[in-house]
Amino acid sequence: MHISDLLIETRDSGAVLLLRAVTTPYVWSSTVTVAEDETGDVVRLTVCNLEDNVIDPIVIQGSLLAIKQPCWSQLVDGGYHVRVDHPSDMVILKPEDDIVPETWRENNSSASKTPSQWKKEGDMMFLKKKFRQALEQ
């Protein structure tokens, strides 16, 4: 499904919205970012109950996400966003996952990296206290 297919406060139990985070997240009581679908439409994405932190966020710029049962939710100020209330309704995808659109796949796959490149990138993330990102390197 695409952003243009979303309904207000109505969830389709079989629907999945594929998004790519295009901004650095704002982490407070929830994680808020701007994300796009493969058509280029954008949405404010709010993920609640994630136990995220500012130093080492779970959803980073460039993250590929699958949102289960998405819908528009109204904000207090009258705007709309896609809200994920339960972390199990969001899956962080890897570029090589079959569900990821071809245009979002990285040409620079981790398979082409040498072990010393993996170690160097992981060490840099560790020193920056970005432990989750270090696991991915």
Secondary structure, 3 states (H helix, E strand, C coil): CCHHHCCECCCCCCCEEEEEECCCCEECCEEEEEEECCCCCEEEEEEECCCCCCCCCCCCCCCEEEEECCCEEECCCCCEEEEECCHHHEEEECCCCCCCCHHHCCCCCHHHCCHHHHHHHHHHHHHCCCHHHHHHC
